[in-house]
Amino acid sequence: AAPAHGFTVVPLAAHAPLILTAAWLRGNSRYYLWFSFIAIFALCFTLSGKAKRIRAWFALAENNLTNCQLASLAFESGVDDPGLMETVFPGAEMVKQALPILRKNRLSTFADGRTEWLGRPASSRFRSIIFDGREAGAITASYPLESGLLVLGWTDAPRRIWRPQELIFLDEQKRIVGFGRKLPGGLPSGIASPDTPSSIAWAGFVNLSFQSKSFLSYAVEGHGTGLVPVGKPTAVPPVRLSPPVLFSNTTLLT
């Protein structure tokens, strides 16, 4: 039942080093052949990217990456939503059993121990918190999940693959109630919107187990030592349990 395009990366990965090695060996003896080889290689590379099956594989890989990054951020925030679990593994029950073990041993997404910050005062983790100044940005949407809120917003800082911008959510008591991030892979296709363009968008999760009445997003600045508010305080909406089918494999249904 596996789609054929799911295996195209294997021969592609095998052919690439073979072609490059052959070209290197050939080029050492006949340097004038390099120009022809580079032109043919560039043409084949361009055409392969336009192939229907290659594009389908790229889309599949991209969706898997963005879904995993989003789910990882949720688990780090203590939002163990079954719908999110199913985006990273076919059976949510297996993920539910593994998460406590990963948390206890600080493995995978819990390696940096940030989950232990939840419920603690922000002043215990950050030296400076700016309350009167603001960074350009806003919270654009929030969606209820079974144990928290998915929050979307933007800041004008560009999205980076390495060291993406981090955010922290504080409630009205200045407690840490969740985490946000400019996901390196961008937003999943189902939650991207014109109000939250992927190039400057961030996603985050607010843990509702602390009975907070409102929350505000803060950008982590000063090499991880300070917080700067982003947008305006947002009231926690009346939340009801959402069915596990809130998420499909690639789309958030709202």
N, C-alpha and C positions, 0 to 999 in steps of 0.2 A: 504493500500500500504506500510505500515511500515514493515521493515524486522524484522523477529522474534528475531534475535540475539540482536536487540537493546533493548530488555526488559530482557535479561538474568541477568543483573546486579541487578535487583530488588529481585528475589528469592535468588540470591547469597548473597546479603547484609542481607537479612532476616535470611537465614540459618546460617550464620557465627556467629552472637551473640547467636543464639539459641544453637548451638553446643558447643560454648565456655562456656556458662552458665551451660549447662547440665554437661559438663566435670568438671567444678569447683565444682558443688554440689556433683557430684559423687566422685571426688578426695578427698574431705574433709573427707569422711568416709572410703575410700579404696585407700590409697596412692599407692599401688602396681599397680593400674590400669592406672596410669599416663603414664607409659612407653608405654603400648599398645595403649593408646589413641593418644599420640604424634606421634607414628609411623604411625598409620592409617591416622591421620590428614595430616601429611607431604606427604604421598603417594597420598591421594585424591587431595591435593593442587597441587602437581606436575602434576598429570594426567589431572586435570581440565584446567591447563594452556596450555595443548597440544590439547585440544578439538577445532575442526574447528570453531565452532560458537563463542567460547570464544575468540579465536585469532582474528576472524573477528571483534568482538566488541572492542577489545583492539586497533586494527588498526584504526577503525573508531574514537574512542575517542582520539587517539594520533593525527590523522590528524586534527580533529576539534581543538584540543589544539594548535598545531603549527600554523595552519592557523589564529586562533584568535590572537595569540601573534604577528604574523607578521603584520596582518592588524592593530592591535592596535598601533604598532610602526609607521606604515605609517601615521595613522591619527594624531598621536602626532607630526609628522614632517610636518603636513600640506599637505600631499599627499593623497588627497581624490579620489583615483582611483576607478571607478565603479566595475572593476573586483575584486578588493580586498574586496569591500563591499559585494559582493555576496558570499564570502567565510565565512562570519559571519552571514549572514541573506539571505533568499531566494530572497528578493526583494531589489535591491540597492537603490531604491527611498526612502524606509523607513529609511534606514541608513543615507542617504543624508539629510533627514529632521531632524533626531535626533542629528547629529553631532554638528550643531551650538548651540543647546540648551545645550549639554554636555560641549562644550568649554566655553560658557558664564558662566556657573555655576560651572566650574571646577569639573566635575563629571567624574567617570569612569577613562579612561586612561589619562584624563586631570587634575586629582586631584592635581598633584604636580606643575602645572603651567609652565612646561618647554616649552610649545608651545609659550609662550610669549617671549622666548629668540630668536626666529627666526628673523633673520635680524639685530640683535644687535651685536656690537663688542664683541668678546670673552673676551676681557679685562674687560668688565663690569660684567662678571659673574665668572671669574676664576682669582685667585691671581697670579698664575705662569703659563707661557706657554713656554715650551721648544721648541726651533726651531732648535737647532743644534744637539740634541740627538734624538735617535729613539728607539722605542720598537720593538722587533722582531715581524714581521707580514707583511701582504701585502693585497692589494686590488686585488681580483682575477677575478671579473666579475661585469658588470653593465648591467641592462636591462631597456629600456625606458618604462615608464608608461604614462598615460594621463597627469599627472601634476608633474612628477618628475622622479627620477631614483631609481631603486632598486639596491643597491650596496652590494656585498658579499666580504668577506675577512676573514682573520684569524689572531689570535695572539696566542702565545704559552701558555697563561694563560688557565687553565682548565675551562670547562663549569661548572657553579654552579647553583643549583636550587635556593638557597637563595642569594640575592645580586649579580646578574649576572654582568659581566663586561659591563660598559657603554662606548659608544663612541660618539664623536661629530664631525660633518663635518664643516670645515671652508672653505670659498672660498678665492680667491686671495686677497680680501680686509680684511681678517680675521674676516668676519662676520659668525655667526652661521647660517647654511643653512640646517641642518638636524641632525638626531640622529641615532645611531646604538646601537646594544645590542647583547650580546651572549644569545640568546633566551633560557630560562630554559628548554623548551620542545624540543630544537634542531631545525634544519631547516626542513621545509616541504619537503616531499619526492621528489617533482618536481624540487626543486632548489639545492638539495644536489649533490655534484659531487666529484670526486677524488681530484680536485684542491682545494676544500673547504670541507674537512672532517668535519662532524657534531660535533665531539668531541672538536674541537678548532675553529669552525667557528663562525662568527658573521654576522648579516644582518643589513642593515640600509637603510635610504631613504634620498635623497637629494631633497630639494624643489627647483624647477627651476623657481619660480616666481620672484626671485631676479636677474635674468639675469646674473648669474655667468658664468665665462669663464672656471674655473677649481675649483677643491676642493681637500682637503686632510683630511684624517681621523685622529682623535686624540683619544687616550685612556684617560679616566678620571681617574686620580690617586690622591694620597694625600687626601683620604677621600672626594673626590668631589671638591677639591680646585685647582687642577692643571691639565694640559693637556700635553701629550707626543705624538708626531707624530707617526703614524703607516703607513709604506709603503711610497710611493712616490706620489707627486701631480698628479692628473688625470684630463685631459681635459674633459670638458663637451661635449659629442658627439652631432652631429646634431640630434635633436629629432623631431620625428613626432608623431602626435596623434595616439595612439595605440587603436585598437578596444577593447571593454569591455570583449571580450572572451579571453583576454590574460591569465587569470587565470581560471582554472576549479576548481572543489571542492577540489582537492588534488594535482593538477599538474600545474606547470608553463610551458607554451608552448613557446619555443624560436625558 
